[in-house]
Amino acid sequence: MIAFVSGPVAALAPTTAVIEVGGVGMAVQCTPDTIAGLRVGAEARLATSLVVREDSLTLYGFADDDERQVFELLQTASGVGPRLAQAMLGVHRPDALRLAVSTGDEKALTAVPGIGKKGAQKLLLELKDKLGAPLVGAQRSVAAAAGPAPWTEQLAAALVGLGYAAREAESAVEAVAPQAEAAIAAGGSAPVPQLLRAALQTLNRSR
């Protein structure tokens, strides 16, 4: 198992980071939150999980070991593969998922694309004794752990991480705001990965 990769960031894409390790570029699948914390040319260390399939080897990367552990635990539930597990971590931080499971919060799980009400109920039952309690310290409020940063901050940080100027990122966020607001109004959450792709299309058209 490849436990982590460490080296300079060679390239960034909306869901992939290429880390140079010993002269080899390792393509690592990451959430927008993780991508947002990386910069091309800067040193990075990502905890990783290698998913082996008959026709592929896919490396998933995480900001820390806790996130990787939750990624792997999520896949012990029936019907949860690596893509869905990563999508869950793309919407909620590890402690937010622990909180949702420990409190039976169906709404938090259905905010993840691909999870409906019945699926959320099933996941709550299967994961109840696996994720454990939230790891928040006494000084941190539950509210602070209950979800990711506002979608506007996540999206802007991801765009800056991909090399766009802050002003460009701000304009792109404004351009996709109606799409995010429509998703929220429909009872879901702002789909940051899809919004990131839409924002990149907006920026490419403006150049």
C-alpha positions as CSV (number, residue, x, y, z in Angstrom):
1,M,0.0,0.0,0.0
2,I,1.2,3.5,-0.8
3,A,0.5,5.3,2.5
4,F,1.5,8.8,1.4
5,V,3.2,10.7,-1.4
6,S,5.5,13.7,-0.8
7,G,7.1,16.1,-3.3
8,P,6.6,19.2,-5.4
9,V,3.2,19.7,-7.0
10,A,3.8,19.4,-10.8
11,A,0.2,20.1,-11.9
12,L,-3.3,20.6,-10.7
13,A,-6.7,19.9,-12.2
14,P,-10.2,20.2,-10.7
15,T,-10.1,16.7,-9.1
16,T,-6.4,15.6,-9.7
17,A,-3.0,16.6,-8.3
18,V,0.2,15.4,-9.9
19,I,2.9,15.0,-7.3
20,E,6.5,14.5,-8.4
21,V,8.0,11.6,-6.5
22,G,11.6,10.6,-7.4
23,G,11.2,11.9,-10.9
24,V,7.8,10.2,-11.4
25,G,4.6,12.1,-11.6
26,M,2.0,10.5,-9.4
27,A,-1.6,11.4,-10.4
28,V,-3.7,11.6,-7.2
29,Q,-7.5,11.9,-7.1
30,C,-8.5,14.6,-4.5
31,T,-11.5,16.6,-3.3
32,P,-11.8,20.3,-4.2
33,D,-11.0,21.1,-0.6
34,T,-7.7,19.2,-0.8
35,I,-6.8,20.7,-4.2
36,A,-7.5,24.2,-2.8
37,G,-4.6,23.7,-0.3
38,L,-2.0,22.9,-3.0
39,R,0.1,25.2,-5.2
40,V,2.0,24.2,-8.3
41,G,5.7,24.1,-7.5
42,A,5.2,24.0,-3.7
43,E,6.0,20.9,-1.6
44,A,3.1,18.8,-0.6
45,R,2.4,15.7,1.4
46,L,-0.8,13.8,0.9
47,A,-2.0,10.7,2.7
48,T,-3.1,8.2,0.1
49,S,-5.2,5.1,-0.5
50,L,-4.5,2.9,-3.5
51,V,-7.7,1.3,-5.0
52,V,-6.9,-1.7,-7.2
53,R,-9.3,-2.9,-9.9
54,E,-8.8,-5.4,-12.7
55,D,-8.3,-2.7,-15.2
56,S,-6.9,0.2,-13.2
57,L,-4.8,1.4,-10.2
58,T,-6.2,4.6,-8.8
59,L,-4.5,6.7,-6.1
60,Y,-6.8,8.8,-3.9
61,G,-5.2,11.6,-1.9
62,F,-6.2,13.3,1.4
63,A,-5.1,16.3,3.5
64,D,-4.4,14.0,6.5
65,D,-4.4,10.4,7.8
66,D,-7.8,10.9,9.5
67,E,-9.5,11.8,6.2
68,R,-7.9,8.7,4.6
69,Q,-9.1,6.5,7.4
70,V,-12.7,7.7,7.1
71,F,-12.5,7.2,3.3
72,E,-11.6,3.6,3.8
73,L,-14.2,3.0,6.6
74,L,-16.9,4.5,4.4
75,Q,-16.2,1.8,1.8
76,T,-17.0,-1.0,4.3
77,A,-20.7,-0.1,3.9
78,S,-22.4,-1.9,1.1
79,G,-22.8,0.0,-2.1
80,V,-20.1,2.6,-1.2
81,G,-17.2,2.6,-3.6
82,P,-14.2,4.9,-3.7
83,R,-15.9,7.5,-5.9
84,L,-18.9,7.8,-3.5
85,A,-16.7,7.8,-0.5
86,Q,-14.7,10.7,-2.0
87,A,-17.9,12.5,-2.9
88,M,-19.0,12.2,0.8
89,L,-15.7,13.8,1.9
90,G,-16.0,16.4,-0.8
91,V,-19.2,17.6,0.8
92,H,-18.5,16.9,4.5
93,R,-15.3,16.9,6.6
94,P,-14.6,13.7,8.6
95,D,-16.0,15.1,11.8
96,A,-19.1,16.2,10.0
97,L,-19.7,12.7,8.8
98,R,-19.1,11.3,12.2
99,L,-21.6,13.8,13.6
100,A,-24.2,13.0,10.9
101,V,-23.9,9.2,11.6
102,S,-23.9,9.5,15.4
103,T,-27.0,11.7,15.3
104,G,-28.8,9.9,12.5
105,D,-28.8,13.0,10.3
106,E,-30.3,11.8,7.0
107,K,-30.4,15.3,5.5
108,A,-26.6,15.6,5.8
109,L,-26.0,12.4,3.8
110,T,-28.6,13.1,1.2
111,A,-26.7,16.4,0.5
112,V,-24.1,14.1,-1.2
113,P,-24.8,13.6,-4.9
114,G,-25.8,10.0,-5.5
115,I,-27.3,9.4,-2.0
116,G,-31.1,9.3,-1.7
117,K,-33.2,9.0,1.4
118,K,-33.2,5.2,1.4
119,G,-29.5,5.1,0.8
120,A,-28.9,7.5,3.6
121,Q,-31.0,5.4,6.0
122,K,-29.0,2.3,5.1
123,L,-25.7,4.0,5.5
124,L,-26.6,5.4,8.9
125,L,-27.3,1.8,10.1
126,E,-24.2,0.3,8.6
127,L,-21.8,3.0,9.7
128,K,-23.2,3.6,13.1
129,D,-20.5,1.6,15.0
130,K,-17.7,2.2,12.5
131,L,-16.9,5.9,12.3
132,G,-16.8,6.6,16.0
133,A,-17.6,9.9,17.7
134,P,-16.5,13.3,16.4
135,L,-12.9,14.2,17.3
136,V,-13.6,17.8,18.0
137,G,-11.9,19.3,21.0
138,A,-13.7,21.0,23.8
139,Q,-12.8,24.4,22.5
140,R,-14.4,23.7,19.1
141,S,-18.1,24.1,18.7
142,V,-20.2,21.3,17.0
143,A,-21.4,23.9,14.5
144,A,-17.9,24.5,13.3
145,A,-17.4,20.8,12.7
146,A,-20.8,20.2,11.1
147,G,-19.9,21.0,7.6
148,P,-17.4,22.4,5.1
149,A,-16.6,26.0,4.6
150,P,-19.2,28.0,2.6
151,W,-19.2,26.9,-1.0
152,T,-18.0,30.3,-2.1
153,E,-14.8,30.0,-0.1
154,Q,-14.2,26.4,-1.2
155,L,-14.6,27.4,-4.8
156,A,-12.5,30.5,-4.7
157,A,-9.7,28.7,-2.9
158,A,-9.8,25.9,-5.4
159,L,-9.5,28.4,-8.3
160,V,-6.6,30.2,-6.7
161,G,-5.0,26.9,-6.1
162,L,-5.3,26.2,-9.9
163,G,-3.4,29.4,-10.6
164,Y,-6.1,32.0,-11.2
165,A,-5.9,35.4,-9.7
166,A,-8.1,36.2,-6.7
167,R,-10.1,38.7,-8.8
168,E,-10.7,36.1,-11.6
169,A,-11.8,33.6,-9.0
170,E,-14.2,36.1,-7.4
171,S,-15.8,36.8,-10.8
172,A,-16.1,33.1,-11.6
173,V,-17.8,32.4,-8.3
174,E,-20.3,35.2,-9.0
175,A,-21.0,33.7,-12.5
176,V,-21.9,30.3,-11.1
177,A,-23.8,31.6,-8.0
178,P,-27.3,31.1,-9.7
179,Q,-26.5,27.4,-10.3
180,A,-25.5,27.0,-6.6
181,E,-28.5,28.9,-5.3
182,A,-30.8,26.7,-7.5
183,A,-29.3,23.5,-6.0
184,I,-29.7,24.9,-2.5
185,A,-33.3,26.0,-3.2
186,A,-34.1,22.4,-4.4
187,G,-33.2,21.2,-0.9
188,G,-29.6,20.1,-1.6
189,S,-26.3,21.7,-1.1
190,A,-24.0,23.6,-3.5
191,P,-22.2,20.9,-5.6
192,V,-18.7,22.3,-5.4
193,P,-17.0,19.8,-8.0
194,Q,-19.7,20.7,-10.6
195,L,-19.5,24.4,-9.8
196,L,-15.7,24.2,-10.1
197,R,-16.0,22.8,-13.7
198,A,-18.6,25.5,-14.6
199,A,-16.4,28.2,-13.2
200,L,-13.4,27.0,-15.2
201,Q,-15.5,27.0,-18.4
202,T,-16.5,30.6,-17.6
203,L,-12.8,31.6,-17.1
204,N,-11.7,29.9,-20.3
205,R,-14.4,31.7,-22.3
206,S,-13.3,35.1,-20.9
207,R,-9.7,34.6,-22.0
